[in-house]
């Protein structure tokens, strides 16, 4: 693998975080036992929820940019999204999913999120 | 069953002597395949790397479209049929990557990842952090992705996988311009010591097989 490095910073550790995930991704693709099936379904549902959450969040950021919201409204919106974020994280942990798992490759359209 | 490795031109230079490769030709294209090596065997990163090594050996002296790892068909007749059914589309795709390889560039922000909002943090603060991270991404696109795109035949952004990762780009670069591209990456690194740039390759054009 090292001979593939054309330009690398002295410290590579930050880039290495995903190494163990390769095994995980491979095993997820080939096994379809019932437990994994349930996880796969949860993954699909949470992906849709996460898509909506991100869309709403972007919409909120645009509205704040537009300057049409009071301080109090911004605070309330922010709290709502923070709570949603936290809740999503709990659900992900429950089903053993990473943030990266909640994404779909749409081929020529790129990634969903 | 046979494993499919890559689609290339017909005729094609002699195949490297690995994995029992053979080429099946149809409509001016050839598909490089080999008997399945590990049927029912365990799927490990090593198996994936072996597949990658075969595609890279092929890539040394020919243009190709890499076939997604794990694609298998019944026999050579089925492989030729698959090639025949999509030959126009595949020939166009092969033309798009002709004479070029894929380089990957990943950019990490320096310093620790932005900490998650503390318990009881303000909602407005949470949103402000979101705005900052979106702005950081745009900034890196402007400083790194855009100039590199100007040095490539094509480019695409892939989804980032870690919070501190600001960019994950794939670039289709002419074989003769790989060194110049890497020099450009080094110059960008020197100009932006606050970022960490990792450039790898050359890879088969995985990110550029579809229009």
Interface residues (C-beta under 8 A of the other chain):
Chain A: X4 X5 X6 X7 X8 X9 X11 X12 X14 X15 X17 X18 X21 X22 X23 X26 X27 X29 X30 X57 X60 X61 X64 X65 X71 X74 X75 X76 X77 X78 X79 X80 X81 X82 X85 X100 X103 X107 X108 X110 X111 X113
Chain B: X43 X44 X45 X48 X70 X103 X106 X108 X117 X121 X122 X123 X124 X125 X126 X127 X130 X131 X134 X156 X157 X158 X159 X161 X162 X164 X178 X182 X185 X186 X189 X196 X197 X198 X199 X200 X201 X203 X210 X211
